[in-house]
Amino acid sequence: MTRIPRFCPSLLACLLAFVAAPSRAQFVSESHLQPDQLAIVINDAEPNSVKVGEYYRKRRGIPAANVVHVRIPGKPREISAERFAQLKDEIDAHLGPGIQAVLMVWTAPYKVECNSITGAYSLGFDPGQCAKTCAAGRPSPYFNSSSARPYTDLNIRISMLLPTESVAQAKALIDRGAGAGFRIVPATAYYLTTSEKARNSRALFFPPAGKVAARRLKTKPMQADVLEGAKDVMIYETGMADVAKLDTLHFLPGALADHLTSLGGDLLGGEQMSSLRWLDAGATASYGTVSEPCNHWQKFPNPAVLLKHYVQGASAIEAYWKSVAWPTQGLFIGEPLAAPYRAR
């Protein structure tokens, strides 16, 4: 697993130096995920999945050959390891060696026993994690990786879920992702250390206040339970069971947002705030765990690593996957190809 500096100021200093004078070689779009490297999986048993999947394919120019059709009746929130193995085999049978990532177009299922469906798909189902969900997770070789071809280099197809509870909201989400990056606008990455101390385990990695001038992006760490009224949100990371005042914020196209809590990835559970609320509020991608992870920072997006890869031009799916060291229980959701800082 790639190591990162323990204290984030030095990492941000390296980041600032890297983006101050980017060369064409560092930021050519071919160094990141392309539409023809993404497969779309549509659930033919769910009408919304069919509608949203076809809209996404056309909006993003995904080749028709990259679309896989499956049938999962009943929208179960959780499926067994045996049923998942059948589903994965069915998907993989349609994928060529050039496919580096997979987008599942549905809201549920999102769990494979205690694993997230994205964790189980990309890294393989881990029954050991279910014996003790608070135990350390299986390390991801893609964490903080420089690889632009995870399947070619590491035999990992990174994956994401595109929720389909509302066709209109799903289309708006897709449009936000597709609209990200046509021009760089002033933006801020907000990092909140909250009064819920157990949920501040990744605050060590919050970047200090500063600017990434080449990206017109400010980093703003805060001691607060809530962010209210901000109109320039590109990244928002916090530690709360429920995040208030989301309706007062304006998320820019391509914005990433997540909260460190136990069950944010239990999308339809209701015990804690669902990661879906971030997308409803205007974020383009998010992350949450589907089973009790305890507060290991490694099971959540590392803020410094996420920032580094996103401003270097990575897509949302690449930056989010590269930021999580132990992603077995973590569910990645949103529009995967959003890349607001990629050179055009």
LUMGU-760949 format. One record per atom (N, C-alpha, C): x, y, z. Coordinates in steps of 0.001 Angstrom, whole numbers, padded with zeros to 6 digits, always signed. Layout:
XYZ;...
//
This chain:
+000852-001199+000000;+000000+000000+000000;+000879+001237+000000;+000551+002180-000869;+001333+003410-000956;+001236+004198+000333;+002363+004639+000829;+002370+005410+002070;+002122+006887+001775;+001518+007577+002739;+001354+009018+002647;+001950+009626+003897;+002353+010874+003847;+002892+011505+005043;+001859+011507+006156;+002297+011323+007396;+001365+011287+008513;+000726+012641+008738;+001473+013719+008560;+000925+015050+008801;+000616+015716+007470;-000619+016183+007330;-001085+016658+006037;-000443+017950+005553;+000071+018859+006378;+000657+020073+005807;+001759+019802+004791;+002600+018799+005036;+003655+018518+004081;+003092+017957+002789;+002013+017172+002894;+001394+016645+001691;+000797+017779+000870;+000128+018726+001536;-000448+019844+000805;+000648+020695+000182;+001761+020855+000884;+002872+021621+000315;+003346+020979-000984;+003453+019659-000980;+003838+018950-002204;+002778+019147-003284;+001518+019101-002878;+000418+019286-003811;+000467+020666-004443;+000663+021678-003611;+000714+023041-004123;+001849+023213-005117;+002999+022630-004813;+004132+022729-005723;+003832+022025-007042;+003105+020899-006945;+002816+020107-008142;+001908+020858-009105;+000874+021527-008560;-000108+022156-009436;+000234+023604-009774;+001290+024139-009199;+001614+025542-009447;+001921+025798-010911;+002631+024878-011557;+002977+025053-012966;+002827+023721-013681;+001602+023252-013892;+001393+021932-014487;+001878+021879-015931;+002483+020779-016272;+002908+020572-017644;+001818+019832-018396;+001875+019886-019718;+000887+019168-020522;+000966+017677-020238;+002145+017154-020006;+002298+015721-019775;+001610+015279-018495;+001578+016159-017503;+000980+015784-016237;-000539+015769-016289;-001138+016532-017221;-002572+016718-017172;-003298+016326-018456;-002649+015607-019356;-003371+015171-020537;-004482+014225-020110;-005654+014363-020757;-006828+013623-020309;-006665+012123-020464;-005814+011679-021379;-005643+010246-021592;-005045+009546-020381;-004513+010288-019420;-003914+009671-018246;-004960+009308-017201;-006242+009543-017511;-007316+009231-016576;-008415+008448-017284;-009375+007999-016519;-010454+007156-017024;-011223+007843-018151;-011460+007107-019230;-012197+007605-020391;-013548+006893-020509;-014532+007518-021181;-015846+006894-021300;-015836+005494-021893;-014954+005232-022847;-014951+003901-023454;-014304+002843-022568;-013791+003267-021396;-013236+002320-020428;-014202+002026-019287;-015397+002607-019357;-016404+002433-018314;-017536+001548-018826;-017902+000540-018042;-019063-000298-018353;-020248+000146-017512;-021443+000052-018079;-022678+000388-017385;-023480-000884-017187;-023926-001115-015948;-024755-002287-015655;-026164-001806-015350;-027118-002257-016150;-028518-001853-016024;-029336-003030-015503;-030205-002744-014542;-031119-003756-013999;-032423-003702-014790;-032636-004660-015673;-033821-004652-016517;-035106-004892-015739;-034991-005329-014480;-036171-005530-013646;-036635-004235-012991;-035890-003140-013186;-036251-001848-012594;-036354-000806-013708;-037549-000304-013987;-037718+000678-015080;-036830+001907-014938;-036647+002407-013716;-035803+003591-013536;-034367+003324-013942;-033880+002127-013659;-032512+001765-014041;-032356+001788-015551;-033353+001295-016245;-033302+001266-017711;-033286+002690-018266;-034158+003545-017755;-034239+004929-018246;-032971+005709-017941;-032508+005610-016695;-031328+006374-016292;-030075+005840-016989;-029966+004519-017095;-028801+003934-017740;-028654+004369-019186;-029775+004405-019921;-029718+004824-021315;-029406+006307-021426;-029963+007108-020514;-029653+008541-020522;-028165+008762-020261;-027621+008019-019312;-026201+008179-018989;-025326+007758-020166;-025677+006658-020795;-024876+006178-021919;-024793+007239-023013;-025924+007844-023339;-025929+008853-024393;-025238+010143-023943;-025497+010551-022703;-024936+011816-022208;-023418+011762-022142;-022893+010600-021830;-021443+010454-021663;-020751+009780-022846;-021506+009426-023855;-020893+008807-025029;-020285+007449-024752;-020946+006665-023910;-020465+005312-023606;-020815+004388-024762;-019879+003608-025285;-020212+002679-026369;-021316+001706-025961;-022224+001428-026888;-023318+000499-026604;-022788-000875-026185;-021631-001246-026702;-021050-002545-026354;-020637-002628-024891;-020536-001471-024214;-020125-001447-022806;-021301-001601-021850;-022507-001767-022362;-023693-001876-021513;-023983-003352-021230;-024159-003652-019947;-024484-005009-019497;-025881-004983-018883;-026718-005931-019274;-028075-006021-018738;-028186-007216-017798;-028720-006972-016610;-028964-008031-015637;-030399-007890-015130;-030850-008861-014340;-032181-008785-013739;-032055-009059-012242;-032439-008048-011434;-032460-008177-009977;-033847-007734-009521;-034793-008639-009438;-036159-008236-009077;-036287-007850-007604;-037229-006951-007336;-037588-006654-005950;-036782-005582-005252;-035734-005049-005849;-034883-004021-005240;-034446-004382-003810;-033864-005545-003576;-033397-005877-002226;-032241-004972-001824;-032231-004535-000568;-031124-003706-000097;-029848-004531+000045;-030002-005784+000398;-028864-006668+000648;-029063-007961-000114;-027967-008490-000659;-028008-009801-001285;-026932-010687-000654;-027109-011981-000807;-026171-012934-000220;-024894-012995-001040;-023868-013535-000431;-022597-013702-001143;-022774-014621-002347;-023632-015634-002210;-023853-016575-003316;-024542-015884-004487;-025585-015111-004190;-026282-014389-005266;-025362-013353-005894;-024539-012714-005091;-023614-011724-005630;-022592-012377-006558;-022086-013535-006176;-021105-014222-007022;-021678-014501-008406;-022958-014898-008446;-023616-015128-009736;-023721-013830-010530;-024091-012759-009832;-024234-011463-010489;-022898-010984-011043;-021849-011104-010258;-020530-010653-010702;-020057-011451-011919;-020269-012753-011888;-019883-013577-013035;-020646-013158-014287;-021927-012840-014096;-022759-012415-015220;-022250-011107-015808;-021864-010180-014944;-021337-008891-015418;-019991-009084-016106;-019091-009778-015432;-017725-009904-015937;-017657-010632-017275;-018619-011519-017519;-018611-012273-018772;-018769-011376-019987;-019305-010174-019786;-019540-009250-020889;-018443-008200-021047;-017442-008213-020189;-016458-007134-020171;-015155-007537-020847;-014677-006671-021714;-013397-006891-022352;-012261-006379-021488;-011020-006665-021871;-009863-006290-021053;-009646-004787-020950;-010254-003999-021834;-010066-002559-021771;-010967-001856-020772;-011933-002567-020209;-012845-001961-019240;-012145-001845-017896;-012003-000611-017410;-011277-000342-016171;-012198-000058-014985;-013467+000262-015256;-014384+000651-014187;-015800+000244-014560;-016649+000116-013521;-018024-000348-013711;-018965+000556-012938;-020053+000966-013604;-021096+001764-012968;-022375+000940-012906;-022864+000682-011685;-024121-000027-011499;-025238+001001-011364;-026236+000913-012222;-027276+001929-012290;-028511+001456-011525;-028487+001644-010217;-029619+001349-009346;-029296+001860-007945;-030309+001933-007121;-030084+002299-005718;-029846+001060-004868;-030639+000037-005071;-030514-001211-004320;-030551-002372-005312;-029731-003424-005020;-028963-003694-003793;-027691-002861-003691;-027342-002555-002422;-026097-001846-002161;-025218-002555-001131;-025716-003679-000609;-024935-004459+000363;-024817-005901-000099;-023659-006499+000177;-023457-007944+000041;-023071-008429+001430;-024084-008856+002182;-023893-009138+003606;-023305-007887+004270;-022109-007945+004858;-021575-006729+005506;-020721-005884+004562;-020444-006395+003369;-019653-005657+002380;-020555-004702+001599;-019998-003604+001132;-020725-002805+000150;-020674-003536-001182;-021619-003241-002061;-021605-003921-003352;-020438-003440-004208;-020011-002177-004015;-018854-001693-004770;-017555-002299-004237;-017451-002428-002909;-016276-003066-002339;-016171-004521-002749;-017298-005224-002692;-017303-006646-003050;-017010-006834-004533;-017561-005960-005372;-017317-006124-006801;-015855-005879-007145;-015290-004804-006634;-013951-004407-007065;-012837-005215-006407;-012999-005557-005137;-011936-006260-004409;-012263-007720-004131;-013498-008138-004401;-013934-009490-004062;-014594-009497-002693;-015628-010318-002557;-016343-010387-001284;-015409-010880-000181;-015457-010209+000983;-014593-010550+002113;-015447-011043+003280;-015605-012369+003442;-016410-012888+004555;-015774-012627+005903;-014443-012490+005946;-013753-012248+007206;-014160-010934+007839;-014463-009926+007025;-014869-008641+007572;-016185-008763+008331;-017037-009689+007893;-018348-009846+008523;-018254-010527+009884;-017192-011264+010125;-017012-011879+011441;-016796-010819+012507;-016170-009725+012132;-015953-008607+013045;-015834-007346+012209;-016951-006644+012075;-016961-005507+011152;-016058-004367+011602;-015743-004303+012894;-014862-003244+013395;-013381-003567+013233;-013078-004756+012764;-011677-005125+012571;-011086-004353+011400;-009764-004338+011322;-009088-003706+010188;-009586-004314+008888;-009657-003501+007854;-010117-003981+006560;-008975-004477+005698;-009352-005100+004609;-008358-005573+003641;-007809-004375+002864;-006500-004204+002818;-005929-003042+002126;-006212-003065+000629;-006474-001895+000082;-006670-001761-001357;-005350-001397-002020;-004908-002168-003006;-003669-001808-003705;-003815-000553-004551;-005036-000080-004728;-005292+001126-005517;-005212+002390-004663;-005108+002238-003346;-005061+003399-002461;-003865+004299-002785;-004134+005571-003040;-003108+006571-003358;-002186+006119-004486;-002745+005348-005404;-001961+004791-006495;-001799+005800-007621;-000751+005651-008391;-000554+006464-009584;-001150+005807-010820;-001740+004631-010649;-002254+003884-011792;-003426+004610-012449;-003388+004693-013768;-004504+005212-014543;-005321+004086-015163;-004884+002851-014971;-005547+001684-015536;-005633+000605-014461;-006587+000716-013536;-006603-000208-012393;-006783-001668-012777;-007553-001943-013827;-007722-003353-014202;-006476-003880-014890;-005914-003069-015765;-004702-003485-016472;-003529-003656-015508;-003383-002711-014586;-002224-002704-013699;-002396-003571-012455;-003630-003600-011913;-003838-004196-010593;-004919-005269-010560;-005523-005555-011710;-006613-006529-011799;-007811-006112-010939;-008057-004793-010866;-009183-004239-010108;-010011-003362-011037;-011290-003667-011142;-012201-002742-011810;-012913-001941-010734;-012554-000680-010597;-013197+000157-009597;-014672+000327-009986;-015533+000568-008992;-016965+000578-009263;-017670+001652-008451;-018851+002025-008951;-019661+003049-008321;-021121+002742-008580;-021994+003266-007722;-023435+003093-007845;-024050+004432-008242;-024897+004414-009262;-025645+005610-009656;-027093+005426-009207;-027516+006116-008146;-028854+005875-007594;-029964+006292-008558;-031092+005569-008475;-032178+005771-009431;-033539+005929-008760;-033576+006377-007507;-034864+006538-006837;-035759+007515-007591;-035161+008539-008171;-035887+009522-008968;-035170+009676-010302;-035888+009469-011390;-035274+009627-012710;-034849+011078-012928;-035693+012013-012496;-035357+013428-012684;-034102+013808-011915;-033991+013357-010671;-032805+013679-009872;-031569+012987-010431;-031731+011766-010920;-030586+011055-011501;-030086+011772-012752;-030995+012254-013570;-030584+012993-014767;-029889+014300-014394;-030396+014971-013360;-029745+016204-012904;-028340+015924-012391;-028177+014817-011684;-026863+014407-011194;-025917+014151-012362;-026388+013431-013351;-025574+013138-014529;-025170+014429-015237;-026111+015352-015345;-025807+016625-016001;-024771+017433-015222;-024843+017372-013881;-023825+018068-013075;-022445+017492-013343;-022368+016174-013379;-021073+015545-013632;-020540+015871-015009;-021429+015802-016011;-021004+016075-017385;-020634+017540-017572;-021232+018433-016781;-020945+019856-016897;-019748+020320-016117;-019166+019439-015315;-018023+019833-014488;-016782+020014-015351;-016090+021120-015146;-014782+021282-015749;-014727+022015-017074;-015863+022489-017586;-015786+023250-018830;-015054+024569-018615;-015151+025080-017409;-014302+026209-017023;-014057+026106-015522;-012881+026495-015105;-012546+026443-013682;-013093+027695-013004;-013872+027491-011956;-014478+028610-011230;-013926+028635-009808;-013954+029792-009157;-013507+029842-007760;-014316+028872-006905;-013629+028119-006070;-014287+027091-005270;-013541+026914-003959;-014207+026235-003012;-013595+025985-001711;-013817+024534-001316;-012790+023964-000699;-012885+022642-000070;-013001+022854+001437;-014119+022449+002015;-014408+022669+003433;-014185+021372+004216;-013496+021512+005359;-013185+020369+006225;-013583+020721+007650;-014587+020024+008184;-015126+020381+009487;-014724+019380+010569;-014053+019881+011597;-013819+019123+012817;-014968+019459+013760;-015747+018456+014154;-017011+018695+014847;-016929+018314+016325;-018037+018556+017020;-018126+018207+018440;-018309+016706+018652;-018600+015956+017596;-018731+014498+017699;-017338+013885+017568;-016621+013861+018683;-015186+013596+018669;-014816+012262+018027;-015605+011241+018253;-015271+009933+017687;-015292+009952+016168;-016004+010918+015588;-016120+010988+014131;-015089+011931+013512;-014113+012358+014301;-013061+013240+013804;-011751+012500+013544;-011808+011187+013363;-010569+010410+013275;-009717+010765+012059;-010313+011313+011032;-009503+011685+009859;-009122+013158+009840;-009466+013884+010912;-009133+015315+010947;-007629+015549+010874;-006842+014563+011278;-005390+014652+011172;-004957+014925+009732;-005771+014469+008787;-005419+014587+007377;-006133+015740+006676;-006846+016580+007441;-007453+017758+006820;-006351+018707+006352;-006375+019121+005114;-005382+020094+004649;-005518+021401+005427;-004413+022100+005642;-004486+023400+006311;-005084+024442+005377;-005439+025576+005931;-005967+026671+005114;-004921+027069+004068;-005354+027242+002855;-004426+027610+001799;-005138+027732+000469;-004360+027855-000599;-004903+027994-001937;-004162+027087-002906;-004898+026494-003799;-004323+025821-004957;-004586+026771-006120;-003669+027703-006298;-003914+028845-007182;-004222+028418-008611;-003515+027413-009112;-003731+026980-010492;-005124+026419-010710;-005799+026060-009619;-007155+025503-009712;-008211+026464-009153;-007798+027635-008714;-008713+028624-008114;-009488+028002-006947;-008812+027163-006200;-009438+026407-005115;-008816+026775-003776;-009643+027106-002799;-009199+027354-001432;-009495+026130-000571;-008636+025880+000403;-008901+024856+001412;-009225+025564+002720;-010304+025132+003377;-010772+025844+004559;-011145+024853+005662;-010220+024538+006577;-010587+023725+007746;-011343+024584+008756;-012317+023967+009437;-013152+024704+010381;-013410+023859+011627;-013561+024519+012757;-014042+023889+013979;-015529+024229+014073;-016383+023322+013599;-017817+023629+013544;-018601+022348+013300;-019859+022365+013740;-020732+021227+013497;-021488+021351+012186;-021514+022551+011631;-022327+022746+010436;-021699+023813+009547;-021850+023614+008259;-021493+024620+007262;-022807+025195+006750;-022931+026510+006768;-024189+027136+006388;-023937+028264+005396;-024719+028273+004316;-024734+029401+003396;-023611+029458+002377;-022698+028509+002358;-021590+028554+001400;-022115+028300-000014;-021632+029078-000956;-022115+028986-002334;-021047+028509-003312;-019921+028054-002801;-018798+027696-003675;-018214+026338-003308;-019057+025372-002961;-018585+024111-002390;-018132+023150-003491;-016858+022784-003458;-016339+021743-004336;-016077+020457-003549;-015631+020592-002302;-015438+019435-001422;-015971+019816-000048;-016696+018886+000580;-017208+019095+001933;-017072+017771+002665;-016177+017746+003666;-015977+016526+004449;-016091+016855+005926;-016844+016017+006632;-017142+016285+008026;-017326+014959+008762;-017496+015047+010084;-017783+013871+010889;-019023+014108+011721;-020163+013630+011247;-021433+013793+011948;-022339+012614+011580;-023239+012259+012506;-024246+011251+012172;-025299+011830+011239;-025601+013107+011430;-026537+013817+010569;-025974+015213+010310;-026018+015645+009083;-025441+016927+008691;-026576+017906+008392;-026607+019004+009112;-027680+019991+008976;-027333+021054+007935;-028333+021803+007554;-028215+022999+006708;-027740+022711+005282;-027916+021491+004818;-027505+021204+003445;-028301+022017+002434;-029525+022371+002797;-030363+023123+001883;-029913+024569+001719;-028957+025014+002527;-028456+026389+002412;-027205+026477+001536;-026705+025345+001070;-025431+025310+000360;-025632+025245-001146;-024619+025695-001875;-024584+025511-003328;-023344+024687-003667;-023588+023487-004178;-022502+022614-004596;-022214+022866-006072;-020944+023061-006404;-020541+023276-007782;-020565+021960-008558;-020707+022000-009872;-020655+020764-010659;-019360+019993-010387;-019508+018712-010087;-018361+017879-009758;-018035+017822-008283;-018850+018446-007432;-018545+018500-005997;-018591+017116-005355;-017663+016893-004424;-017585+015661-003638;-017928+015992-002195;-018717+015139-001535;-019111+015422-000160;-019428+014124+000562;-018974+014011+001814;-019243+012810+002596;-019101+013103+004079;-019679+012242+004897;-019601+012398+006358;-019148+011085+006977;-018241+011189+007949;-017736+010007+008628;-018733+009623+009717;-019459+008561+009456;-020409+008006+010413;-020570+006529+010090;-021269+005803+010921;-021289+004344+010779;-022036+003854+009551;-023191+004448+009254;-024097+003829+008282;-024564+004791+007202;-023691+005700+006773;-024057+006582+005686;-024350+005827+004398;-023698+004689+004204;-023894+003896+002997;-025107+002993+003029;-025799+002948+004166;-027069+002220+004240;-028124+003141+003634;-028173+003186+002327;-028858+004252+001604;-030327+004401+001965;-031000+003287+002216;-032438+003326+002472;-032772+002919+003898;-031758+002907+004772;-031962+002394+006131;-032639+003360+007080;-032226+004613+007117;-032859+005607+007965;-032324+005720+009373;-031379+004855+009781;-030847+004944+011142;-029957+006169+011310;-029186+006492+010275;-028369+007700+010242;-028574+008365+008886;-028006+009551+008722;-028176+010243+007445;-027578+009426+006306;-028374+009194+005297;-027942+008462+004111;-027038+009328+003251;-026064+008713+002621;-025210+009432+001671;-026008+009975+000491;-027200+009445+000264;-028055+009984-000789;-028383+011451-000570;-028402+011865+000718;-028757+013264+001005;-027737+014227+000412;-026486+013816+000316;-025482+014678-000316;-025817+014900-001787;-026217+013823-002470;-026567+013957-003883;-027839+014773-004051;-028801+014554-003156;-030036+015344-003200;-029744+016837-003044;-028715+017161-002229;-028375+018568-001965;-027580+019204-003092;-027072+018384-004028;-026361+018950-005162;-024948+018459-005371;-024439+017602-004474;-023117+017013-004705;-023185+016049-005886;-022044+015772-006477;-021981+014903-007648;-021558+013487-007298;-020839+013307-006194;-020461+011969-005748;-020285+011978-004237;-020424+010797-003632;-020306+010688-002185;-019867+009281-001818;-019823+009029-000505;-019294+007768+000022;-019885+007536+001411;-020130+006286+001751;-020560+005943+003103;-020410+004451+003328;-020327+004044+004587;-020169+002631+004907;-021525+001988+005156;-021629+000697+004801;-022914-000010+004866;-023072-000842+006128;-022001-001055+006871;-022041-001801+008129;-021090-001130+009110;-021251-001411+010391;-020482-000715+011427;-018978-000877+011213;-018277+000214+010869;-016851+000111+010583;-015961+000499+011761;-016581+001032+012847;-015860+001798+013860;-015184+002980+013157;-014382+003726+013858;-013935+004988+013251;-012513+004919+012711;-012138+003786+012138;-010851+003706+011442;-010835+004721+010296;-009883+005620+010285;-009839+006581+009180;-009621+005879+007847;-008974+004711+007902;-008673+003997+006659;-009921+003505+005931;-011066+003471+006631;-012303+003004+006008;-013104+004147+005386;-012533+005350+005413;-013215+006526+004888;-012266+007293+003965;-012798+008163+003128;-011918+008930+002240;-010899+009757+003037;-009637+009598+002678;-008585+010400+003276;-008611+011772+002602;-008879+012837+003360;-009098+014146+002727;-007930+014645+001892;-006707+014470+002381;-005548+014962+001641;-005336+014179+000352;-005525+012878+000411;-005340+012042-000783;-006437+012335-001809;-007675+012475-001331;-008782+012794-002232;-008527+014115-002945;-008128+015130-002197;-007858+016440-002782;-006740+016353-003811;-005669+015676-003452;-004518+015584-004346;-004902+015023-005714;-005588+013899-005695;-005904+013258-006971;-006966+014024-007754;-007912+014642-007044;-008973+015360-007762;-008413+016588-008471;-007559+017352-007806;-007017+018545-008463;-005997+018193-009538;-005481+016982-009510;-004570+016541-010571;-005326+016074-011812;-006665+016092-011759;-007456+015760-012940;-008149+014423-012913;-008034+013691-011820;-008721+012403-011720;-010225+012606-011740;-010939+011603-012225;-012396+011617-012171;-012862+011331-010750;-014148+011544-010502;-014692+011323-009163;-014484+009886-008701;-014708+008920-009579;-014556+007528-009175;-013091+007208-008876;-012177+007741-009665;-010756+007485-009429;-010292+008136-008130;-010633+009413-007945;-010170+010139-006754;-010742+009516-005483;-012029+009182-005495;-012633+008586-004301;-012032+007213-004007;-011899+006368-005014;-011321+005043-004770;-009861+005143-004304;-009103+006068-004853;-007707+006193-004444;-007566+006737-003027;-008640+007314-002481;-008555+007940-001158;-008939+007014-000007;-009418+005806-000303;-009875+004904+000764;-008941+003701+000848;-008292+003552+001995;-007300+002489+002172;-007940+001120+002357;-009081+001071+003078;-009779-000192+003366;-011234-000053+002922;-011556-000250+001655;-012888+000102+001151;-013937-001014+001162;-013676-002139+001823;-014602-003266+001764;-016026-002883+002165;-016177-002085+003215;-017508-001734+003712;-018041-000437+003108;-017247+000207+002267;-017591+001536+001777;-018276+001517+000426;-019349+002278+000320;-020138+002374-000901;-019835+003696-001600;-019410+003608-002861;-019130+004780-003681;-020361+005057-004544;-020900+006281-004477;-022106+006607-005235;-021927+007918-005997;-022652+008044-007106;-022627+009299-007840;-022337+009124-009317;-021833+010189-009927;-021508+010215-011349;-020008+010033-011498;-019563+008908-011998;-018140+008554-011894;-017186+009388-012728;-017621+009904-013860;-016686+010549-014794;-016504+012040-014553;-017189+012603-013562;-017011+014033-013246;-015538+014323-012966;-015012+015346-013615;-013581+015672-013470;-013388+017169-013682;-013718+017981-012689;-013683+019437-012880;-012301+020015-013112;-011238+019263-012777;-009891+019820-012906;-009064+019109-013968;-009746+018412-014853;-009032+017754-015947;-008845+018708-017113;-007655+018690-017703;-007405+019536-018873;-008281+019107-020018;-008809+020079-020734;-009688+019793-021885;-008911+019949-023176;
//
